[in-house]
Amino acid sequence: MKLKVFLFLFFIVKLSYSQSSYPQDYFINPLKIPLSLSGNFGELRNNHFHSGLDIRTQQRTGLDVVATADGYISRLKIGPWGYGNVLYVQHPNGFTTVYGHLDEFAPKIRAYVRQRQYSLKKSNIELYPEQGELPVTQGEIIAKSGNTGGSGGPHLHYEFRDGNQNPLNPLLFGIQIKDTRPPKINDLYVYPKSTGAHANRSEKEQKIQIIPRDNGTYTTNPVEALGEIGFGISAQDYTDGAPYTTGIYDIQTCVDDEPNLDITFSKFSFGNTRYINDYIDYAYYIQHNQKIQKLFLEENNKMDMPIDQINNGLIHIEEGKSYTYEIVLTDYSGNQTLLTVPIRGKAAAAGEEIQTKNIEETPFFAPANQASSFQLEHHSIHIPKGALYKDTYLDLDDSPEQVHVHNDETPLHKNISISFNADTYSPSDFEKLYVARINSKGRKIYAPTTKKQGKIMTKTNVLGTYTLVSDTAPPTITPVNFKKEEWISNQRFLKLRIKDRDSGVSLYSGTLNGEFIVLEYDYKTGIIKYDFRDGISKPGKNEVQITVTDNVGNTTTFHSSFYRKD
């Protein structure tokens, strides 16, 4: 318990020092309701660390979102992916706040965006207003909360960024989230790392049982090991009044009271966020849908959280010696969880069998720090330098229309290129082909496809099996809230559902009475909608035309008419 008290005091000093770098009373809350989180900064997400707070909006859209300090809107983006409808406010003190997944912008901002959408005839658009164009004051309503883009449910994504547009933990700026609950460690794993290293008579990673103590801390049975080893944890935090798990703010490890590793989730750069795939046990995640955080750094991991480490967090275990390894998890409010792991240095006894880690060598060796190219019978594969996190023997196999490129349990940091030889197809058949990845359930998922001189290519950051697929079926377009020749004067939106069963929707556009209209697209529901407030409709009969194109060029055009009083 002495160590826990020491680390708690160390954490408080470190937090106080960190907070002194950021204004504590400059910003107000972005919503006019008590704040409750469904996600926090640094949380482990697919292929990235979460860059802000996900603030709950009472399971609904349309709450007022306010500017949290004076400034001006420096960036606006409208599109169906990512943050959906998002705006950025630049503040005089150098920080930027970001508000994502918005349902709609405030009237003056909406008018600014619509004018440019109609001028450029583009529904999806990114804008960078000058300083004097869209000023905002603290507390001014700038938007309504929503569920646009890649949102999994109604909420506000709220970020802080520094002068280099790198995300910062919003809690550093004085935001108060009630939290009296300590983090929870679900599972512990040990990883033998050096040649010949082993733990509990195995060279393979393995789960270690956690034993709760009466005082609220945790321990394990002694781990018998030799050589260089590391540990990993599956852990979450919880805030009061919210059913959602969140990420840990600070993780510290010690060996015999000496600091070993300290990771603080206070800031990072977008350029390095994909290194999360080398920070977690990626293969275990793919197999079990559980993220294990390694409490050590792999050789090529360049993630740039604030990290202090000795020997990259690894522990060298010698024969006959005993060690005490301690893990302390701390949330932003200072609640802590302690896990103590006793370790005994013990070599295998004479005749004792050690479970070995077998690495299957293949003819296809790809070094992590060199580019590699492989020519198979029907396909070529190019792996750029730095695409793999470690040197890998690849399992490659192909047939004329399919290629197996290792497995999806091995993460990629960059795109690799896969080329299919398709010069035996007729021009009409060639035109309808695309590359698809076959996932673990056998589903064929469109992969970005390019074609040139009898070759069909894709660039992908997921290993696995890829195949050629023909798509001859055009998209479908179905009206949702109107019928042909119907009066719809009381509707605010004109809604249609668009869908493509094979390669997927690529482009969509529309006209009303021959004029371009802005269409908002929610890929989660397949709904596109036109807002009648844009003023393109006219009293009486209106003619609408919607055109949708899939990723191989199949196109459907929908014509209909309706009546309105205004």
N, C-alpha and C positions, 0 to 999 in steps of 0.2 A: 504493500500500500504506500510505502514511502516514495517509490518510483512514480506511482500514479499521482500523488500530491505534487511531486516535483514537476512532472510533465504538465499537469494542469496549470501550475503557476507559470511555467515556461510558455504555455499556450496563451494565457491571458496577457503576458507581457508582449508576445509576438503579435497578438490580435490588436492590442492597444497601439503598438507601433504602426501596424498596417493601417488602422483606421485613421491615424493622424495624417496620412498621406491623402485622404479623401474627405471632402466636405460632408459633414454629418447633418446639417440643417438646411442645406441649399435646395434640395429636391423634396417634393411632396409625393404622395402616393398617386399612381396613375388611374386608380379607380376610386369611386366614392363609397366603397363598401369595405368592411373589415377584410384584410388580405389573408387569403388561405391558398396554399400551394398544391399543385399537382405535379410539379417538377421544379428542381432547383439547379443552380449553376454547377457545372462540372459533372452532372449526372451522366452515367454511362448510357449512350444511345448507339444505334446502329451506325457504325463508321465515323462517329464523331462524339466529342464531349458536348453536352448541352451548354449553350452560350448565354443563357439568361434564366429568368424565373418564368415558370408557367403559372399564372395567377388564375384561380378558379373564378368563374363568372356565374355562379349559381345555376349551372347547367342550362344556360340560355344565352342567346346573343342579344345585342342591342344595348348593352350598358354603356354609359358615358365614359369615354376615355379622355383624360385631360393631359395637357402638357405639364410635365412635372417641374419645369422651371422655364424662365424666359429664354427665348432663342428664336431660331428660324428653321423652317423645314428645308433640309439640305438634300433630301433624296426621297423619292416615291417610287414604289414598284407595284405593278398590278399584273398578276398572272395566276395560273391555276396550281402552281407547284410551290414548294418551299414555304415561305412565310405568307404566301397568298397576297392579300392587300396589306402593304407594310409602309410605314413612314418613319423617317429619321429626323430628329430634331437636334440641331447643332446649338450648343450653349456657349455663352461668352467665356466660361471658365475652361473651355477646351474639351469638355466631355460631350459625347453624343448619346442620346437615348433613342431606343428603337422600340416600336410598337407593332407587333405582328399578328397575323390571322384576323385582321379587321374585317368587319362586315361592310362598312362604308365610311368614307371620310366626311368630315364636317362640310357644310355647304360651300364655303369659300374655297376649300381645298378640292372638293369634288368638282367645282366649276373649273378650276385651274386644270385639273387632270382631264376632264371631258373635252375641254377646248383643244387640248393637244392630241387626244385620241382621235377626235373627228378631223382635225387638221391633217394628221398623218395617216388617217384611215387604218389605225392599229388598235386592237382591243388590249393586247398585252404590251405593256410599255414600261420603261424605266426613265425617270426624269430627275434632273439635278437643278432645282431652282436656285437662283442667285440669292444673296443674303437679304436683299430688300423686297423680294417678291412675296414671300409667305411668312411674315413674322408671327410669332405666337407668344402669348403671355402665360405666366404660371397659373394653372387652374383653368385655362381656356379649354373648352371641349374641342378636341381635334378629330374625333372619330367615334364610331360605335364598335363595341367588341363583337367578335364574330367567330367563325369556324372555317375560314378560307385557307386554301393551300393544303399543306400536308398535315394539318391539325387533326388529331384523333378525337376531338370533341370540343365544344365551346370553351374557350379560354383566351386570355391575353398573354402573348409572349412579350416579355419586357426585358430589355438589355441596356447595359452601359458599355460604352466603348471609349478607349483612350484616343489620343491624337493620331495614332497610327491605325485606328479602326480595329484594334484588338479588343476582344471582350473582357470585361472585368466583372467580378462577382457583385451584383447589385446590393447585397447585404453590407458591403463595405461602405455604402453611402447612407447608412442610418435607417434603412428600412427595417421595421420591426415585425417579426413573425414569431408568434408565441410558440415556444418549443421547450417543454420540460422533460422530453423523453430521450433517453440515450440511444445511440446507434445500436444496431443488432448485428451480431455475427452469426450467419447461418451455417457456414461450412468453412473448414480449414483444409488446405492442401499443401503437400510438400513436394518440391521439385529438385531431384538430384541434377546438378548442372555440369560438373566437371567430368572428364573421362574417368570412369571407374567409380565415381561417386554413387552412393546408394543410401537409402533410408528404409528402415524396417525390411531389410533383405531384398530390396528391389531398386533397380535403376530407373524405374518408371515413376511418373508422378502419381500420387495416391492421396486419398482422403484420410484425414486424421480426425478421430472422434473428439468432439468438444464436450467437456464436463462442466456444468454450472456449479458454482460455489454458493454457499449461504450468504456471503457478503455482496453478491451481485456481480462478481467477477467470474472469469472462466479459466479453466486450465485443460490440460490433456494428459494422457499417459505419456511416459517418457518415449521420445523418438530416438531410436538407435540409428546412428548415421555415421558416415565417413566421407570425407571430401567436401567439395563445395556444394552447398544446398541453398535453396530459397523457398519462401513460402508464398501462398496466395490465399485470399479470402473471398468469400461471397458475403457481402454485407450491405445493409441499407440503414437509412435514418428515417425518422418519422417526426412530423410536426403535430402540434396539438390540433384537434378538431378536423383532421383531414385523413381520409382512408388510404392515401397514396404513399408509397415509399419514395424516398428521395436519396440523393447521393451523400457521401461522407465529405465533410469539409476538410479535415486534416487527419492524416494517417502517419503515426510515428512508430518506429520499431527500435528496439534496443537489444544488445547482446551483453549480458552481465553488466547491466547498468550503463553501458557505453552506447551512445547514439549510433544507429545503423542506417536508418532511412527516415526521411520526413518529406511528405508530399502535401502541399497545401493547394486546394482548389480555389484559388483567388483570381487567377488570370491565365490566359494562354493565347496563342495566335491561331487564326483560322488556317494558316498554311500548314500547321503541324497537327491539326486535330485528328487526322486519319491515323496517326500513330497509336490511337486507342486500340487498334487491331493487334498491335504488338504488345500493348500493356495488359490486355486481358488474355486469358487462355482461349484463343480463338477457336481451336478445334473442339474444345469442350463446349463452348457456346453453341456451335453449329450442331453438335450431337445432342445437347441437353437443354438448350435455350436458357442457360444460366451463365451470367458473366462473373468470372473469377478475376479479381484484381491481383496481378502479380506484385508482390512486395519487394521486387527487385527489377532492375532495368536490363533488358536484353541488349546485346552488343550494338545493334543498329537502330535502337529506339531513340529518336531525337525529339520526343515530345517535350514541350518547354513550360510545363507547370513550374512554379517555385519548388525545387527539389534540392534537398541536402542529402548526401549519401556517402557511405563508406563502402568501397568495393562493390559499387552498384547495388547495395542492399543484400548481397550474398554473404553467407556465413561459411567460414572454413572450419570444418570439424576434424579434430585430430584424435587418433586412437588413445583411449584411456582417459580422456578429459570430459568434464561435464560442463554444460552451458545452460544458461537461462535466457530464453528468447521471449521478448514481450512485445505485444502489439497493443497500441492505444489508439482508439478511434475517438475523435472529438468532433461534435457538430458545432455550428457557428455560435450557438448559445452557450457553449462550454460543457455540455453534457458529455460524459466519457464512458467508454467501455474498455475494459482491460482483459486481455487474454495472455496467459503465461504458458509457455511451451518448454518443458524440460527436455534437454537433448543430451544423449550420452554418445561419446565417440567410441564406436565399436566396429572392428573389422569382422568379416565373416570368419567363423571358426573353420577349422580344417574339415573339409567334406561338406560344409554347409552350402546349400545352393542359393545363389543370388539370381533373382529374376532379372534378366538382361533386357535392355532396350535395343531392339533390332532395327537397323536402318537398311531398307532394301535398296541396293544400288541398281540403277538402270543405265542404259546407254545415254540418257538425256540428263546431263548434269548442268544445273543453272546456278552460277555464283551470284550472290546477292549484289555484289558491288561491281559487276560487269554485265554488259549487255549479252544476250544469248539469242541465237536464231536456230530453229530446227526445221528441216525440210522432211516431211513425211511423204508417203506415196501420193496423197491427194491434197494435202494441206501444208501450209507453212505457218510457223508461229514465231513471233518476235517478242522477246521479253526485254524491255529497256533496263538499264542500270538503275538499281534502287526500287524496282517493282516488287521484288521479294525481300522479306525481312531477314532471311537467312539462306545460306547455301542449301539447295534442294535437289535431290534426285527426283526427276519428274516421271510420272506414269503417263505416257502418250500413246495413243492408238487411234487409227482412223479407218474409215471406209469412204466410198465416194461422196456420200451426202452427210456424213457425221464424223466428228472428231472428239475424242476424249482427251481433255487437257487437265491431267492430274485430278484433283478433287477440291470441292468447295470448303474443306476444312483447313486449307492453307490460304492465309490472307494475302492479298495483293495491296501494295501501297499506291501503285500507278497502273494505268491501263496497259494491257498487252494487246498485240494485234494477232488476229487469226484470219487467214486467207483461205478461201475455198476455190478450187479450180472448177469452174462451171461452164467451160467452153463447149461442152457437148449439148447444152440446152439450145433450143430454138430461141430467136430473139423475143418472141411473144411470151414464152415460158420464163425466160431469163428475167424479163421485166417484172414478173410477179413473185420472184423469189426474195426471201429475206432470211437472215440468220436469227435463230432462236436458241436460248439456253434451256435445257431440260432440267427442271428443278427436282428436288427429292421426291415430289409427289407425281412426277411424270408430266407435269404441265409445261408447255412450250411457251417461253416468255420472250417477246421481241427484244432483240439486241440491236443497238444502232448499226445500221447497215449502209455500206457504200459499195458501188459497183464500177468496175473499170476494166475494159478489154478482156472480157471473159472471166474476170475474178470478182468474187463477192467477199467483202471483208467486214470485220467488226472489230471495234476496240472495246475492251471490257476490263473491269477490275474484279471480276469474280471467276475463279477457276471452275471447271466442270465440263459437262458434255454439251457440245453445240452442234446444231444440225441445220440443214437448209429446209425451209418450209415454203410452200406456195400458197399465196393468198389471192384468190380470185373473187372473193365475196365483198361487195361494197359495204360501206357503213350504213346503218339504219338511222332514220330521223323520225321521231314520234312526238306529236304535240302533247303537252301535258295538261295545260289549263285552258284550252280552247278547242273548238271544232270549226271546220270550214263554214264560212258565212254566218258565224255566231256573233252576237253582240257581247263584247267584253269590256264595257265602259268602266266597270268597277274594279278591274284588275290593275294592279300597279306594274306587274311584270308580264311579259310574254315568255312562256317557258316551253322548252322542248327537251326531249331526252335524246342524246346522240350516243351511238355505240358501234364499236367494230369488234367482231368476235375473234379476229386473228391477229393481224399486225398492230392493231390499235389506232386510235385517232391521232392524226398528225396536225391537220389544219382545219379550221372552221371559220366561216364568215357569213355575213348576212346583209340583206338590204330590206328596207321598208319603203314601199312606193318608189323603188329604184334608187334610194339613197342609202349609203353605208350606215350601218348601225353598230354600236359597241355591244359585244356579247360577253357576258361574264360566265365562266365555265367552272363548274365544280366536278373534278374528275372522280371524286368519291361517289357521287350520285349519278354522274353522267348528265347532269342538267346544265343546259345553257339558258341564259335569260337576257332579255332586253328590258331596260327600265324605261317606262313610258314618260318619265320626267325629262328624258332627253329631248322630247318635243318633235320627234320625226313623224309621229302619226298625225292623222288629220281627221276632222269630223266625217263620218260616213264610212265608206268602204276603204279598206286598206289592204294592200298586197304585200305579203312577206315572202322572201326567198332565203333559204338557208342552204349553204353548201358545205359538205364535210368530206375530207379526203383522208384516207388511211396512209400508213407508212410505206406502201408500195405504189401509191398513186390511184387506187380505186376511189372513185368519187360518186357521191350521191347528192342530188339537188332536190330540195323539197320546196314546193309552191303551195301557198294557201292564201285565204283571204278571211278577213274578219271586219266587224263594224265597231266604231266607237262614237260616242257623242261629242267628245272634245277634239 
